[in-house]
Amino acid sequence: MNDGNKEKKVEALASDVSERLRHARAELQQKMDAQGLTAAAGWRIFEDLRHTVEGTQWTFRPMHLKHSFPELFTRVAIDQDGRLVRGD
């Protein structure tokens, strides 16, 4: 693969991951809003990034400084080659 094609592939993968991250945040925000976990009430989205031998994983959860966190999250994972892992 020449450098031009490789660069286009990397850009496409990065774009796919960025779009999925935006979607995961928006999905969590909708779930939070539906449960009254709003920014006005002090709720924020906490982002956790983990690198493993399988790849990289982002987990988004509600966070509040004074309240317990509900079991609510969204997750995005990519493999070692930068491809989105489906099903997360």
C-alpha positions, 0 to 999 in steps of 0.5 A, spaced: 500 500 500 502 506 498 503 512 503 497 516 500 492 510 500 495 508 507 494 515 509 487 515 507 485 509 510 488 512 517 483 518 516 477 514 514 478 509 521 480 516 525 473 519 522 469 512 524 472 512 531 470 520 532 463 519 529 462 513 534 465 517 540 460 523 538 454 518 538 456 514 544 456 521 548 450 523 545 446 516 546 449 517 554 446 524 554 439 522 552 439 516 557 441 521 562 436 527 560 431 521 560 433 520 567 433 527 570 441 527 570 442 534 567 448 538 567 443 543 571 443 538 576 450 537 576 451 531 572 457 530 567 459 525 563 466 522 565 470 519 560 474 513 561 480 510 556 483 504 557 488 500 553 489 493 553 492 487 548 485 487 545 485 494 543 483 501 546 476 502 549 472 508 551 467 508 557 462 514 558 458 514 565 454 519 568 458 523 574 456 527 580 460 530 585 455 529 591 450 523 588 452 515 587 452 514 579 447 509 576 449 503 572 448 507 566 454 507 560 456 507 553 462 504 550 466 504 544 472 499 542 477 499 537 482 493 535 489 494 535 489 496 527 484 502 529 478 498 527 471 499 531 469 493 534 462 492 533 457 490 539 460 495 544 
